[in-house]
Amino acid sequence: MEAAIVINRDKADRVAVEEALRSAGIGGEVELVAGDRIEERVRSHVEGGAGLVIVGGGDGSVGAAASALKGAETTLGILPLGTFNHLARDLGIPFSLDEAAALIARGQSRRIDLAEVNGRTFVNNSAIGLYPLMVVDRDSQQRRLGRSKRLAMLVASFRTLAQFHDQRLTLTTGEGRSSLDTPLLFVGNNDYRIAMPGAGQRDALDDGHLCVLVMRKKGVPGFLAATVRALVGLTRENDMVRLDDIERLRVDSRQASLTVSIDGETCRMTPPLDYRIRKRALRVMAPA
């Protein structure tokens, strides 16, 4: 089996990747590229007629590849080399490099949904409110102080909560339009569990709907209590509002721009934000 192979240069050892793919019977040149060039390299392989593109990295790398592969007949193979690898986990792709390569070699593929916000693709989720602000602080600490991702996120969580505030958002769906104050709007590619066991996981990636969760307005104590309840599986109806059967969502704000997280990375976007589901837009090597 031949493939185009694009690996995030910060996430992998070329020799280890080459050995795992060779052992699985997969040939092709391994390209080590910067994370911000993955979409460009994958797109060039798609335009060149590649039938299989293997991407190694975390969710950010996979999301960049998915953007280039959206709607194409080219199949994506995933080598989960990042810190969390949420998409690989939800697809049942093993985290072992050798096992992931062997799965790709078996040639079993399926189609899954992708989501978009203002045309930008995401494979997992997007959020507005507290979480993106925490990510901005986390990334700053990692750059300036060299802290680990987990420690930086812990510090960022405390600092962001200390400056806690709600945001006024206007949501428009097929059911109508409403304005609300919320500390957190979460939009997922397919339905997410919000309570233990399995909080943050998805049972399906092809049901054709966005997962839209809106946290009710709360002070800091209320927010912390709601978070603890979710972790222990004791969520209350007044903690989070779930909007069902959503394929498109428009989010507007009086602010000139919003900090938005997309698959764990942040950016500034000018509202309105248009979210949509792209049904079965990606072919990926994964267990059925």
N, C-alpha and C positions, 0 to 999 in steps of 0.2 A: 504494500500500500504506500502510495506517494502522497505527500501533503506539503502545503506551505506552512512553515512553522515560525511563529512570531512570539518571542518571549520578552517580558519586561526585564530589562537588564539589571534592575535593582532587586529582583525577586528570585533569581535562579543562578545556578552553576551550569554553564553550558555543557560541561562534560557529563554531569549527572543526567541532564535532559537528553542528551544524545544517546547515552547508554540505555536509558529507559525506553526510548522510542525504538532504538535498534533491536533491543531484546523482544519488543512487541511486534517486530516486523514492519515498522513504519520508517520510510525513507524520506529524505528531504533535508535541505540546508536549514540549520537553526540560526535565525536572526535574533540578535540581542539588540533591542531598541529602547529608547526612552519612553516612559509611559505616555507622554503627550504626543508621540508619533505612532502609537499603535493603530489608531483609527486610519490614519493615512496609509500605513503599510498594508493593513488588511484590505482596504479598499482597492489598492493597486493589485493585489492578488485576485480579488473578485473580478475586477475588470480584465485581468489576464486570463480568466477562465478557470481558476482553481476550483476543484470540486470539494476539497476539504482544506480548511484552515485551522490549524491548531494554535491556540493562544495560551500562554502560560503567564500567570500573575494572579492578582486578587480581583475583587469585584469591579474595581475601577478599570482594570485592563480588559476584563470580559465585557463590561458595559461599552467601552470604546470600540471593541471589535463588533459587538452586536449592532452598534450604530451603522457601521459599514456594511454589515450583512443583512440588515433589515429588508425583508421582502425578496432577498436573493435566493437562488437555488443552492448556493454554496453552503456546506454544512460546517458548523463550528465544533471543534473538539476542545475540551477544556482541561488544562493541567492546573489544578488549584494550588497556587504557590503563594497566596497572600496570607494576611493575618487571620481573616475571618472566613472568607469564601462562602458567603451565605447562599448564593445561587447554586454553587456546586453541591452544598449540603442539601438544599431543598430538592435538587434533581436526583439525589442518591449517587453522586459521583464520588468515588473514594478519594481521600486526601493523600494517600500514598502515591508517589510519583509513578512507580512501577504499575500499580493497580489501575491508575487513571489511564496510563498509556495502553494497557491491555484492554480496557473497556473501549477505547477509541478503535483499536485494531479489530474488535469484534464487529464493528460496523453497524451497530444498532442505533437508529436515530429516531427522534420525535420532534414535533413542532410545538413551540411554546409561545406564549404571548410576550409582547414587550409593551412598555408604557412610554409616554412622551410628555414633556412639559415645554411648551413653546418650541416644539420641533426637536428638542434635545432628548435623546433616548435614555431610559434607565431600565435596568433589569430587576432591581429590588424595590427601592422606595425613594420618596422625596418628602421633605418636611419643611414647614415654615413655623418660626417661633423659637422656643427655647433650644431645641436640639441643634439647629444650624449655628446658633450663637455659641453653643458649647464647642462645636467642631472648629469654629474659627479660632477660639481661644486655645484649644488642644493643639492645632497645627502650629500656632504661633509659639507655644512652649516647646514643641518638638524642634522647630527651626532654631530658636534662640538658646534653649537650655539643653537640648539633646535628650529630653525625657522620653521614656517609653510611651507608646501610644496609650496604654491602660492608665499609667500614672497621670499623664497629662490630661486624660479625659476626666479622671476623678477630681483633679484640682479645678478643671474648667467647669465641672458641674456645680461645685460649691460657689465659685465666683459668679457664675451666671445666675444662679438662684438668688444670690445676694442682691442682684440688680433686677429681680423678677418684675416682669410687666406683661400685661395681655396686649394682644394686637386686635384691632378692629378689621375684620375681613368680611367681604361680601361674596357669598357662594351662589353660583347659578348652576342648576342641573336641569334635567328634563322635567323635574317636579316643580320648578319655580326658583325664586330668588330670595335669599335671606341674608341679613347682616348680623354679625355676632362678635363678641369679644372672647378671645381664646388665647391660652398660652402656647397651644400646639395644634397644628393641622398636619395630619399624616396622610400621605397618599401612596398606596402600595400597588405594585404590579401583582394582582390577584390577592386573595383574602389572606390576612395574617391573623394568627392566634395572638391574643393579647393577655392571656393568663397562663400560668403554669399548670400542667407541664407543657413544654413546647412553645413557650412565649417567644414571639418573633419568628416563628417558622410558618411555612405554607404547606398545605396538603395538596394543592393543585397549582399548576402554572399555565393552565389552558382553559380556564372557565370564562374568559372573555370579559372580566369586570375589574374595575379599580377597587381597591380597599380604601375607603375614605373614613377616617376617624378624626373626630373633633373633640378635644378635651374641653370640658365645661370650665367656665371662668372660676378660678380658685386663687386664694392667697398661697404663700409659700407652704404653710403647714398643710393646707388641703392638697396641694400638688404632691408633696412628699407622701402623704397618707394614701393618695390614689395610686402612686407608684408602688408603694409597698403592697397594697391590696392586689395589684395586678401580678406582682411577683409570686404571691402565695395563693393565687387563684381565687381571690375573694372580691372580684370587681363588683361595683355597684352601678346601677343604671345612671346615677347622676355623676359618674366619673367621666364617661366617654360616650359620645354620640356616634353611632355607626350609620353611615348612609349606604343603603343597599342598592345593588343592581345599577351601579354607575359606570357608564362607558365614557362620558365626557363631563368635565368639571371646569368651570371658569372661576378663578379667584381674583377678586379685585380689592384694592386698598387705596386709602387716601395718600399713603406714602409714595414718594417718587420712585423708590426702589425697595425691594425686599431681599433679605438674605435667605437663600434657599439651599437646602442640602439635597444633593442628588447622588445616590449610592455612596454616601459617606463623605462626599466632597462638597464644598460650598462655592456659591457664586452669587453675584448680585443680579437680579432680574427686574425689569420694569413691568409693573402690572398693566393690564390684566395678564394672569397666567392661565394658559389653556392646557389642561391635562386631558389625555385621551389614552385609550387602550388600543393597541395594534394586535388584533387577534391572530395568533399562530404565525407571527411574522418572522420567527427565527427557527431554523432547523438546527438541532444540536444533538451531538452524540450523548446519549444517556439511557439508563434503563427505562423500559416502558412503564 
